[in-house]
Every structure is written in C-alpha cells, then in structure tokens.
Amino acid sequence: MTSEQPSPFPPGLPITTQRLCIQPFDPENLTHCKFLAQLWNTDDFINSCGKTSIDSPEKAAAFIRRRILADYAQNRHGQFLVSRLEENDPAKLIGCVSLMKGSPPGPHYLAPDIGFTILPEESGKGFASEAARELIDWARRELDIHAVFGFCAPDNARSRRVLEKSGLEYRGSAALRVFGDQVSAIYALPDMDSDLGVYNMTEEVHGAASEGS
Ligand SMILES: CC(C)(COP(=O)(O)OP(=O)(O)OC[C@H]1O[C@@H](n2cnc3c(N)ncnc32)[C@H](O)[C@@H]1OP(=O)(O)O)[C@@H](O)C(=O)NCCC(=O)NCCS
C-alpha cells in the first residue's frame, strides 16, 4: 500500500481575483523557470534588487527546488508567481509576490516581510499592490499570520508607495541586520505593536513622525 505524498505547496492556493492569479512556483514547470530567469534579469529588477546568479531556466529550476520549495516546507509561505487573467490569455505571467522570513541561526524577525516584482511593461497598473494585499489576506486567512513587515531602500519612492497601497504604514528607518546593516525604510501592518522589539527587531528605529511620512 502506498500512502499519499503530502503536497509540497502551501494551502489555499491559487488565489484568484478578477484581474490576477497567485500560485506557487513549480520547478517541474518550464514556463515558471523561464519566467523567473526573465523577471530577475530586467534592468528594473537589477537596479532595485541587484543581479542574482539566476540567468537560465536550469538555474531557476534549481533555485526553486532548493530555496523556494524549502521556504514552502518550513514556513508555508515564500515566493509566488503572479499572472494576469485575461479572456484570451488566461496565464500571462507578470511578476512575483513574496512573504519571506529568515530563520535562526541567521538574522531573523518574528514576522515575515512582503515583497513584489512586476515586469516593467506591466508596471503602473496597480498589480503589485493588488497582489500584495491579496497575499497578506491569504496569510491571515490560511496561516493565521497577523504581523507583516515591508522593507525597501528609503529612496525607493515607488516601492514605498506600493507598501502604503498594500495597507502597511511607515514606522521609521534603521540599519537592519537582515540586510547586512543596510538602512531600510520599515513598514508594518497598522495593528502591529508599536514596540517592534516584540518581533525581534532590536535595531534602533528612527521615528516616522519626525520624517513626516
Ligand atoms: C516596484 C514595482 C513592484 C511596482 O509595481 P507596480 O505594479 O507598478 O505597482 P503599483 O502599480 O501597484 O503601484 C505603483 C505606485 O507607485 C507610484 N510610483 C511610480 N513611480 C513612482 C515614483 N518614482 N515615485 C513615487 N511614486 C511612484 C505609482 O504612481 C503608483 O501609485 P498610485 O497608484 O498611487 O499612482 C515594480 O516597478 C518593480 O518590479 N520594480 C523592480 C523591482 C522592485 O523594485 N521591487 C521592490 C523591491 S523592495
């Protein structure tokens, strides 16, 4: 008798809205692997997030297997594909949305952070903020996660706007150990504790109020 293998994918997916579908990455799906290699090699992505070593579908498949599926197994969240739903083209992949959390012994906080990337030609249509809001709602509903951070470079006005539109509020800036002590703007869901130390964020946060955000 063979027992059924547990699914490697998180529960309650895909998430579909009128415009978007959010689904897990599958390393056996060549379309997913090609898309990840394409998305992470646009000038827009490289300028904001830096160059990765993922420059081919084969490397993307290995990365999905080794890192993305490991996140799904450990946290039940991680990086997900975003596609645009259209009548004639129901599976047009346009980006990626993520809920990521570090784990010990590395630097880590007790709440995951939301991230997003949308193809340059699909930017400016509200897709990143819509996908982020949906993923946060999904995490609440399916995973009982009620605390979510958002981080970005303080001068990345576009990402800051997306974080605000996703329902997060600015809490200040700090040199964060999770980013090798690089200064980051810190966003959090409005009902999260004002003392970010409860989420294991022990860095000195320079207040939002004085910066007039
Ligand atoms: C950042 C990114 C995800 C935005 O995706 P998107 O689908 O265009 O985002 P949305 O359409 O939901 O929202 C963009 C908002 O930023 C605003 N915006 C765009 N450029 C801006 C700028 N230079 N300054 C301030 N706001 C800006 C838009 O007007 C829009 O706000 P609005 O709806 O109030 O007008 C996308 O451009 C991207 O993938 N960039 C490269 C990767 C990246 O930077 N990821 C984030 C790392 S923290």
The ligand as an SDF file (V2000), in Angstrom:
LIG
                    3D

 48 50  0  0  0  0  0  0  0  0999 V2000
    8.0970   48.3740   -7.6400 C   0  0  0  0  0  0  0  0  0  0  0  0
    7.1640   47.5780   -8.5450 C   0  0  0  0  0  0  0  0  0  0  0  0
    6.9060   46.2130   -7.8980 C   0  0  0  0  0  0  0  0  0  0  0  0
    5.8450   48.3460   -8.6930 C   0  0  0  0  0  0  0  0  0  0  0  0
    4.9090   47.5450   -9.3970 O   0  0  0  0  0  0  0  0  0  0  0  0
    3.5380   48.1940   -9.9510 P   0  0  0  0  0  0  0  0  0  0  0  0
    2.6610   47.0720  -10.3670 O   0  0  0  0  0  0  0  0  0  0  0  0
    3.8740   49.2380  -10.9330 O   0  0  0  0  0  0  0  0  0  0  0  0
    2.9640   48.8790   -8.6280 O   0  0  0  0  0  0  0  0  0  0  0  0
    1.5210   49.5650   -8.4650 P   0  0  0  0  0  0  0  0  0  0  0  0
    1.0040   49.9070   -9.8380 O   0  0  0  0  0  0  0  0  0  0  0  0
    0.6940   48.6950   -7.6020 O   0  0  0  0  0  0  0  0  0  0  0  0
    1.8420   50.8940   -7.6650 O   0  0  0  0  0  0  0  0  0  0  0  0
    2.8760   51.7650   -8.0650 C   0  0  0  0  0  0  0  0  0  0  0  0
    2.6600   53.1050   -7.3720 C   0  0  0  0  0  0  0  0  0  0  0  0
    3.9070   53.8030   -7.3320 O   0  0  0  0  0  0  0  0  0  0  0  0
    3.7160   55.0830   -7.8950 C   0  0  0  0  0  0  0  0  0  0  0  0
    5.0020   55.4850   -8.4540 N   0  0  0  0  0  0  0  0  0  0  0  0
    5.5790   55.0720   -9.5980 C   0  0  0  0  0  0  0  0  0  0  0  0
    6.7760   55.6620   -9.7310 N   0  0  0  0  0  0  0  0  0  0  0  0
    6.9510   56.4510   -8.6430 C   0  0  0  0  0  0  0  0  0  0  0  0
    7.9790   57.3240   -8.2050 C   0  0  0  0  0  0  0  0  0  0  0  0
    9.0840   57.4960   -8.9040 N   0  0  0  0  0  0  0  0  0  0  0  0
    7.7990   57.9900   -7.0390 N   0  0  0  0  0  0  0  0  0  0  0  0
    6.6870   57.8240   -6.2910 C   0  0  0  0  0  0  0  0  0  0  0  0
    5.6750   57.0050   -6.6520 N   0  0  0  0  0  0  0  0  0  0  0  0
    5.8150   56.3230   -7.8160 C   0  0  0  0  0  0  0  0  0  0  0  0
    2.6290   54.8890   -8.9180 C   0  0  0  0  0  0  0  0  0  0  0  0
    2.0680   56.1270   -9.2900 O   0  0  0  0  0  0  0  0  0  0  0  0
    1.6760   54.0070   -8.1220 C   0  0  0  0  0  0  0  0  0  0  0  0
    0.9580   54.7220   -7.1400 O   0  0  0  0  0  0  0  0  0  0  0  0
   -0.5470   55.2730   -7.4300 P   0  0  0  0  0  0  0  0  0  0  0  0
   -1.3940   54.0740   -7.7710 O   0  0  0  0  0  0  0  0  0  0  0  0
   -0.9400   55.9530   -6.1610 O   0  0  0  0  0  0  0  0  0  0  0  0
   -0.4490   56.2190   -8.5960 O   0  0  0  0  0  0  0  0  0  0  0  0
    7.7910   47.3440   -9.9530 C   0  0  0  0  0  0  0  0  0  0  0  0
    8.0320   48.5760  -10.5450 O   0  0  0  0  0  0  0  0  0  0  0  0
    9.0610   46.5310   -9.9120 C   0  0  0  0  0  0  0  0  0  0  0  0
    9.0020   45.3120  -10.0050 O   0  0  0  0  0  0  0  0  0  0  0  0
   10.2450   47.1650   -9.7540 N   0  0  0  0  0  0  0  0  0  0  0  0
   11.5070   46.4300   -9.7380 C   0  0  0  0  0  0  0  0  0  0  0  0
   11.6610   45.5070   -8.5210 C   0  0  0  0  0  0  0  0  0  0  0  0
   11.4480   46.2300   -7.1990 C   0  0  0  0  0  0  0  0  0  0  0  0
   11.8100   47.3800   -7.0410 O   0  0  0  0  0  0  0  0  0  0  0  0
   10.8570   45.5140   -6.2300 N   0  0  0  0  0  0  0  0  0  0  0  0
   10.6580   46.0420   -4.8960 C   0  0  0  0  0  0  0  0  0  0  0  0
   11.8990   45.8590   -4.0880 C   0  0  0  0  0  0  0  0  0  0  0  0
   11.6440   46.4930   -2.4280 S   0  0  0  0  0  0  0  0  0  0  0  0
  1  2  1  0
  2  3  1  0
  2  4  1  0
  2 36  1  0
  4  5  1  0
  5  6  1  0
  6  7  2  0
  6  8  1  0
  6  9  1  0
  9 10  1  0
 10 11  2  0
 10 12  1  0
 10 13  1  0
 13 14  1  0
 14 15  1  0
 15 16  1  0
 15 30  1  0
 16 17  1  0
 17 18  1  0
 17 28  1  0
 18 19  1  0
 18 27  1  0
 19 20  2  0
 20 21  1  0
 21 22  1  0
 21 27  2  0
 22 23  1  0
 22 24  2  0
 24 25  1  0
 25 26  2  0
 26 27  1  0
 28 29  1  0
 28 30  1  0
 30 31  1  0
 31 32  1  0
 32 33  2  0
 32 34  1  0
 32 35  1  0
 36 37  1  0
 36 38  1  0
 38 39  2  0
 38 40  1  0
 40 41  1  0
 41 42  1  0
 42 43  1  0
 43 44  2  0
 43 45  1  0
 45 46  1  0
 46 47  1  0
 47 48  1  0
M  END
$$$$
